[in-house]
């Protein structure tokens, strides 16, 4: 019996090697095709990356709802801070959700380790969650307010014996003046006052790389309200040299904890917010070159800084650059660029052999891009720094609830506002897994429809212990203080 198994395995080995060398594996190709077919016709544009280059991002939910900040606004439900952070629960849920995503979507994707505040997990549990995500083919990014110490970061990335757990880690760090509870500045009067905290976070990661060789990718998140929208340019101008690879801005929406709704968030028109981001970047940001889902939800501009000047990777006014974009999406979509280097090289060689015109197309694009950025000598003096700008617009809960209910019944609304919400949900680039029901849901649905009930159940399963017989939970008392 053993001999037969071995022979069978040996016989299958050439086929397995051939499959491994395929630029895009069959499961990924099927997932891309399915995602493309699910998209509304209106977003199937030449620059659309969903269903062509990737399937979109993923995120966890209900794994650690609690946070030690009280932010205005907050997208989590009022019950989120009644749930204690429990490592065993977190790891069990992350395993179930990631396994479901790997099984039902694609072998590889970007996934966000998100919930409340990730650094409330022990460093060991946090590291274990990252390892689970990677085991299921996910590229994890931990979401945090960044108000933790270097010792925590070191214990996350390095074992007690001094061995690196990870060669590279990714964090999205949320720092803005809507947040309350940061050590040393419980309430920030403006965005500029938080600049030392932005620098401190980056310095911790630089120290980790210097001392232990752990590379990092940092995204900077900002919630945008009428109170800080005009401060966006300053945040970018003062921070783009610190070491962030992405600046992500989220206009506030009426979603989550109603006690934290303060301003007229409806006044945050997308063009107004994007214009402020462009002002900070000092450049026009062509967000339709590469479209991620619906531009009413997401605007993304990929490029790089040379000194203080930002340049787009693709010039949307140059037909040759657009042709290079089209070739990239047509022939390299679905390639797993984080595969082992040798395997990736084999796959890219096979793509090039099948489509030899990619070589002159890529060379022409590189020459044009270098010329636009000032030439090779200028680039040699000023090291280019890849920097992405993103605007994510969540939708109001009052619109999401009826829109989702109709979609669940297979119906489209005749109300223009609800119809727009349905179209945006169908094109959502951010999925969350519910293995218990077999559903994948957009993030806006999670926060608007599912979070309240989910967190209420979790509060009963994982209640925060009461303190000295006092009737209020400590974290909830802090929340109410800031909410009132």
C-alpha positions, 0 to 999 in steps of 0.5 A: 500500500505504501509503495503504491502511494509513493509510485502514484505520488512520483507519477503526479510530480511532473504534473504538479511542477507544470501546474506550479509553473503556470503564471496563473493557477486555475483556481485564481483564474476561476476566481478572477472570472467570477469576480468580473462577472459579478461586477455591474456593467458600469464598472467594467472599465479599461482600468478596472482591476477587480476580476482582472488583476486581483479579487480585492481585499479581505478583512476579519470581523468579530475577532477582537471588537474592543478598542481602548480609544473613543473616536468620533466617529466610530464605525463599530457598534455600541456593544463593541467595547463590552467584549473582552479581547480573548486570544483563543477566540481571536485565533479560532475565528481568524482560522475559520474566516481565512480558511473559508476565504481561501476555499471560496475565493482565491488562493492568495489575497490581501487581508486586513487583521482588523476589529477593534485595536489589534495591539490589545492582543498579546504580541504572541497571539497577534503573531499567531494570527498573522501566521494563520493568515499567511498559511491560508495564502493571505498577505496580512495587514494589522490595523492599529492606532499605533499607540503601543511601545517598541517592546510590543512591536519587537515581541510581535516580530521577534521571538524571545530567542532573538529569531525573526518570526517574519521577514516583513510586516505590514501595518495600517496606522490610524492617527488623526484628530478625531481620535480620543485616548492617545497617551500624551494627547488624549484630545488633539486640537488639530492634525499638526499636533499629532505629527510627533506621534506619526514620526514616533510610529515610523521610528519604531518600525525603522528601529525594528528593521535596523536591529532585527532586519524586519522590513515593513510597509506602513499605511497611514489612515485618516478619518475625514470630517468637516473639522479636519478636511481642510487640514489634509494637505498639511498632513501629507506635506509634513508626513510624506517623507517619514516612511509611509507607503500609503495615505488613506483617507476615509470620509466619515459616514453615519455608520456604527455607534450613533453616540459618536455622530457629531457633524454633517458628514453629508457635506464631505463630497468626494470631489472636495476631499480628493481635491484636498488630497491632490493639494497635499500631494502637489499633483493631479492624482489620476484615480481612473488609471487603475480603478478598484471597484466603484469610484464612488467608493474608492479612488486610488492613485499609484505613484512615487515621490522624487523629493517633494514631487509625486509622479503617477506610475501611468500617465493617463494622458499618454496613449502609450502609457495606457497601452502599457496599462492594458498589457499589464492587466491583460497578461499579468493579472492574477500572477502571484507576485509574492511567490518564491523568487525563483518560481516567480521568475519562471512564471514571468519568463513564461508570460514573456515567452508567450507575449514577447511584445511585453518586453518593448512595451515595458521598456518604453514605459520605463524610459518615459516614466524616468524622463517624466521624473527628471531623468536617471541622474535626478532619480539617482540623487533623489531616491524614488519612494513609492507612495499610494493615495487612497480615498475610501467612502463608506456608505450611510447605514440608513442606505445600506440596510434597505439596499442589502435587504433588497439584494438578498431577495435578488431585487434592485431598487427604483429609488436612485439613492438606494440603487446607487448603494446596491451598485456600490455594494455589488462592486465592493472591493472589501469582503468579510467572511461568514463561514457559519452561513457561507456568506461573503459580505461587503464591509459596509454591510458588516458595520451597518447590518451585522456588527450590532447583533454580532457584538451583542452576542460576543458581549455575552460570550466574552464579557469584560469583567466588572471591577470592584462591584462597580456597575459600569465596565471600565471601557464603557465608562470611558466611551460614555464620557466621550460620547456625551 
